[in-house]
Amino acid sequence: MHANEDKTSLKEILKMLFGASKGFWLVNVVNFGDGIAYFGILNLMTLFLGLKGLGMPDDLVSLSVSWFTGFVTLFMFFGGFVSDRIGVRRALTLCLALLLGGRLLLVLAPGLSGVPLASFGLFGYNILLSPSFLLCWAGLLIMAFGEGVIQPALYAGVKEYTDARTATMSYSILYAIMNLGIVMESFISPYIRTDAPFMKVGGRDIMGLGLGISGVFWLCTAATLTMLLVNLVFFTKKVEARDRLVTDAPAVKGAKPRTFVENLKELPFLDARFMFFIFALLPVRTLFAHQWLTMPDYIMRCFPAAVGAKYEWITALNPIIIVIFVPLVAAFTRRVNVVTMMITGTAISAVTTFLLVPGPNLTALLSYVILFSFGEAVWSSRFLEYVAGIAPAGRVGAYMGLAGIPWFLAKFTTGLYSGKVLSVFVPATGPQDSSTMWFIYALIACVTPLTLILARSWLTAPLGTGSETAR
């Protein structure tokens, strides 16, 4: 985005957004459903793969989840080219079909034998090969590819179905709607998963269905099927042609098709500030990975059973805050320098992790989730806007994929050690020392805001002629 941005008022922006095209809102319908399905599964994946489900040991669980989330982001890079090549509408249909198949394999995996057929060592891990594990990993791999393509397709869809005047708010709405899906799934998940009291109505306890984690995963699979049908029925070629506002650059007559290598050269690999900016976020991003790699077992092992039974409600505080504050923060800070927003938001998320250091305490846990989430709300959607804003027409998906590489590294590398750290400091049985674990993780996260502060003048200095100016 240019520093001399449009001066359209907030009221006018909101009016334009709520009167946005059918294509924009259909993109967000898929975004909403995928928020339900993807995070509904991810929140419980470590428990599903571990002792409460397939029976993988802690280190193999963390390795599996980290490879899954890492491959999601790795495929985002190549997935960006897919959405740019076949278009947003067809990319969404392809992804939803793949995700439906992958989620079916995952929920069917416990029905197969868990007896290992073979085993081998890999980087210090003992990899057990059983029919249930293999089917599970196949499902995770297919899901990873589907998610890797659908994310840049959604970002590209927002750019194509809105204009520059509504960019900041449209990306915040995309992020908020995804989190609204997470909120809805998180609220109903304990009702499906446990047979404990779910809530009181008229003085009577409403008991949960007790269908277990698999029951929740079946709900997520059904949500995927629904989104696929909605996309096929309502997101037609006619809607795509009528509502698409951003088109590809006009082709030059007689020009040869660009090769894959030529396309790569147009990406900002050689832009030192852009690459530094996205990689500086790597340390604080490890905290996001811990939300599903460490937090589920931390809560189940360190808190009373009554707290564990409502685990999803605790994690739902994050998307609730995102839904409320991302649009508000975006609306009132849309002219604030993006680096300032990144420093502020990452500092809040990193520093609040120290609240967990004194030891397990429900008030401290809830305070941490709330403040951590507010920090995320400050910088999350602005980062998406920054990347999409510098991308030329027809290249948004590829740029989004590139920006996701550090996220891939955070997911992948965090999982390589989180399971081992968990088994040392917070084992399922025996003495526990969660304080040291969270102290280490907080120190790692603080590297990001400190790095951005030290490099601020360089990151915000005007770029050369023909380049974008960092906002």
N, C-alpha and C positions, 0 to 999 in steps of 0.2 A: 504494500500500500504506500502511496506517496504521502509525504508529510503534508502537502497542501490538499487535504482530503475535502470531500464534498461537505458543505455546511448545512445540509438538510437537517431540519430539526428532529428531535427524538419522536415527537408526536407524528410527524409526517412519515418517518421510518416505520413506526409501528403500524400506521394505517396501511402502508404499502405491503408490509409483511402479512398482515391478517387478510389482505386481499390478494395474496400471492396465488400463483397458478396452481392448477390441479397437479401438474407434474411435481412442483416443489413439495406439496403435501403428501403425494404418493411416495416420494423418496423418504419422507419422514415417517410414513406408516411402516415401511420396511425397517427403518431405523428404530422405531419403537418396538416392533416385534423382535428384532434381533437383540435389543437390549434385554428383553425378557429372557430369551433363550440362551444367549451366550453367557451372560453373567449369572443367570440362574444355575447353569451347569458349573461355571467356573468357581462360584462361591462354595460349592460343595464337592468339588472334584477331588481335593486332597482327602476328604473323608470317604468319598466313594471308592477311591483307589486303595485306601489304607485298610486299617483293621475293621472299620465299619462296613466295608464292602468287599472288594476283590481280594484283600489280604496282602497287598504289597507292603514291604517294610518302609520305614520313613525315608531312607535315602533313595529308594527306587521310586517312591511316590513323588518326591521333590524333583527327581530327574525327569520323570514322565511329564509332570505338569510344566516344568520349565522348558522342556523340548516342545511341548504343545504350544505354549504361549510364545516361545521364541520363533517357532516356525510360522505362527500367525503373522508376526511382524516381518519375518524374512520374506514370506509370500506377498506381503503388502507391496514390497519393492517391485516384484515382477507383476503382481496383480494390478499395479497402476497402469502398466502397459496394456494389460488385458482390457480394462475399462476404457482406456483411450482408444483402443483398436475397434472394439465391437459396440461401444456406446453404453451409456449408463443403464438403459432399460434392459437390454439383453444381458448385461453383466449381472444385474440384480437377479434375474431369473435363473441364470446359470448357478450363481452362488447359493441361492436358496435351495435349489435341487440338490446340490452337493451337501449342504449342511443338513438337509433332511436325511439323506442317506447315512452320513457320518454319525448323526445323533441316534439313528436307529441301531447302528452297529454297537454304539457305546452302551445303550440301555439293555441290549440283548446279551452283552458279554458275560454278566454274572450267571447266565443260564448254562454256560459251558463249564467244562471241568477246569478247576484251578490247580490240578496236579501238574507240576513242572515236567515237561518232556525233555528238557535239556537246560543247561546253564553255562554261562561263560563270564569272564571278567572283562570289564571295560572301564578304564580310567579309575580303578579302585572300587567300582560298583559290581555287585554280583547280579547279573541280569538273568532272571528266571523266565523261561519260555514255557508257558502253558497255553492251552486253547483260549481260555478267557482273557489272558493278558494280551495275546496276539490280536484277538478280535477288537479288544479295547484300543490298542495302539493303532490298528488300522482305522478305526472310527475317528480317533484323535487326529490322525494325519489328514484324512479327508476333510474333517471340520476345519483344520488349520488352513488348508488351501482355500476353502470357501470363505472363511473369515478374512483371509489375507487379500482376497479380491474384492469382497463386499465393502470393506472400510474405505479404500480410496474411491470406489464407485459412488459411495454416499457423499463423500466430500466433493467429488466432481459434479454430482447431481445438484448440490447446493449452489455451486458456482454457475452452472449452466441454466438454472431455473430462477436465479435472482440477479439483480444488477449491483453495480459497485456501491450505490448509495446505501444498500441494506446489508452489505457484507458482514460487518461486525455482528449485527443482531442475528443474521441468518445462521452464522456458525454457532453462536451461543444457543440459539433455539435448537439446532441439530444436536448439540451436546446435552442440552437440558432434556429434550424429548427421549434420547437414549436412556438417560438416568431416570426419567419418569417410568419407563418400562422396568428398570431395575427395582424401583420402589414398589411397584405393584406386585412383581414376582416375589420380592423379599417379604412382603407382608403376608402373602398367602402360603409361602413355602413351609413355615412351621406347622400350619394346619394340615398340610398334606403329609409332611414327613413324620411327625410325632403323634402319639395318642394322648399327649399331655393336655391340660386345659389351654385352649387357644385364646378365648376371650370371654367376658361375661356379657350376657344379654338378658335384661330383666331380672338380674340377680342370679341367673343360672349359668353354670359353666358350659361353654361350647367346647366339646372335646375334639381333638385332632383326629384325622382319619387313620393315622398310623401306617401309611403306605411306604414309609421309608424314603431314602434318597432316590431310589429308582422311580418312585411315584412322582417326585418333583421333576426328574429328567423326562418322564413321559409327558408331563405338562409342557415342558420346553420344546419337545419334539412336535407336539400338537400346535404350538404357537408358530413354529417354523412352517408347518404345512399350511396353516391359515395365511401366513404372509405370502407364501408361494402362490396360492390360489388368488389372493387379492391382486398380486402383481400381474398375473396372467390375464385376469378378467378386466381390470380397470386401467392398467398402465399400457395402453395400446400405442401402436405406431402413430395414430392420429394425435393422441395427446402429446407424444414426444415431439412431433413436427410442429405442433401449434404452440407449445409452451416453452420450448427451448430458446433462451435468450442469448446464450453465448455459443457461437459456432466456431468450428475450426478455421484456421487461417486459410484463405483461398489458395487453391493449388495453382502453381505456375504452369502454364500450358507447355507441354513437352518435357516437363521436369521429370527426372527419374525418381521412383519411390525411394525414400530415405531408408538406409540400412539401420540395423539395430545399433551398430557402433556409432553411426552418425547421430542417432537419437541420444545415446549416452553422452556424447560430447556436449549436448545442449543442456545437460543437467548441471547444477551448480557444484560439481565436485571440486572445481578449482577455485571456488569462492571461499577464501580462508575464513572470513568472518562468519559466513553462513554455517560452514562445517564446524567451526569452533563453538558457535552458538548452540547447535543441536546436540553436540557431544558434551557440552558443559552440563546438560540436564541429566546425564547418565547417573550420577550418584543419587540425586533425589528420586529418580525414577525407581530405584531399588525399593523404596518404601511402598510404591504401588504394587510391586510384585509380592512383597511380604503380606499384603492384604489377603491374598489367597494361598500363598505358600506357607506362611507362618501363623497368621492370625487365627484360622479355624482351630488348629490343634492347641494353640496357646489358650484360647478361651475354653475349649473342652477340657483341657488338662489342669488349668490353674484356677478355674472358677467353679462354683457349685453347679450341680446338674440343672437347676432351674434356670441359670443364666445360659448354659449351653443349649437348652431347649428352645430359647428365643434368640439364638445366635444370629439368624438372618435379620432380626429386627435391629440388632446393634449395627450390623453392616449397612442396613437400609438408611441409617442416618446420613451416610455419605451421599447417596443419590438424592435424598430429600433436599439436602443443603445445596447440591449442585443445581437441581431443578429451580430452586428459589433464587439463588444468588448469582449463578452464571449470567442469566439475562440482565439482572440488575447491575452487576459489576460492569458488564459489557456496555450497558446503556450509559452509565455515568462516567466511564473511563475511556470511552472510545477514542478520545483525542490524546490520551496519555501515552507517552513513549512506551513501546512494547517491552523494552529492556527493563524499564522501571517496574512494570507489572510483573515481569518474570522474577526479578530480584525479590520483590515484596512477597509474591505468592510462594516461591520456593523456600524462602526464609521461614515463613509461617509454618509450612508443612514439616520442615526439617526440625526446627526448634521445639515444636510441640511434642515430638517423639520422646523428649526427655521426661514428659509426664508419666511415661510407663516405667521409668527407671526405678522408682522407690519400691515397686513390687505390685502384684495383682491387687487391684482396687477398682471396683465397678465405677465409682465416680470419676476416677482418673482415666479409665478406659473410655467412658462416654465423652469426657472432655477432649481427650485425644482425637477421637473420631470426628467430633464436631469441628475442632480447630484445624485439624489436618485437611478436612474436606473444604473448609473455607479457603485455606491456602490454595487448594486445587482450583476452586472457583475463580480465584483471582487471575491465574495465568493460563489455564487449560485451553479455553476457546480462542484466546488471543494468539496462542502459538499456531493453531490451525489457520487462523486468518492470515497470519504473517506468511506462512508457507504458500497458501493458496494465492495470496496477493501478488507474489513475485513470479508466479507461474504463468507462462503464456497460454493463450486459448488452446484447448485440446491437449494440454500437457499437465493438467492438475493432478491426475492420478499418479503419474510418474514422479512428480515432485513430492507428493504426499508419501509415496513409497520410500523415497530417499530420506525424507525427514524421519521416517520410522526406524531407520537402521539402529540408532542408539537405543531406542526402545526395545528392539530385538536383543541387543547386547545385555540390557538390564534384565530382561526376563530370563534370558538363557543363563547368564552367569550367576544371577541370584539363586536360581534353582540348583546350581552345582554345589552350593555350600549350605543353603538354608536347611535342608533335611538333616545334614550332619550336625549343624549347629543346634538345631532343635533337639536332636537325640542326646546331645551333650548337656545342654542347659535346661531343657524342659522335656525330659524323657516321659514316656507314658507311665512308668513306675519308678520310684526312687526319688532322691533329693533333686530339687529344682532350683535354678538360679536364673529366673527370667530377667532380673535387673541387669546383669552383665550383658545378656543378649541384646536388650533394647538400647543399652548405652553404646554398644559397638555400632548398631545400626543407625543410631542418631548421629554419631560422629561422621559416619560415611555420608549421610544425607547432607550434612552441613557444608560439604565441599562445594556443592553447586552454588548456593547464594554467595559464598565467599569468592569463588572464581568469577562469577558475573560482576560482583562489585569491583574486583581488581581490574577487570577488562572493560568496564563500563564505557570509559571515554573512547576506547578503540571501537567498541561495538556500535556506538551511537554517532560516531563521526560521519560526515557526509561522504558518500561513495563517489567514485569517478563518474564522469559523464556517461550517460546512457544506462546507468545502474539505478536500482531502487535505493531509496533512502530509508534506513531503519527508522521505524516509528517509535 
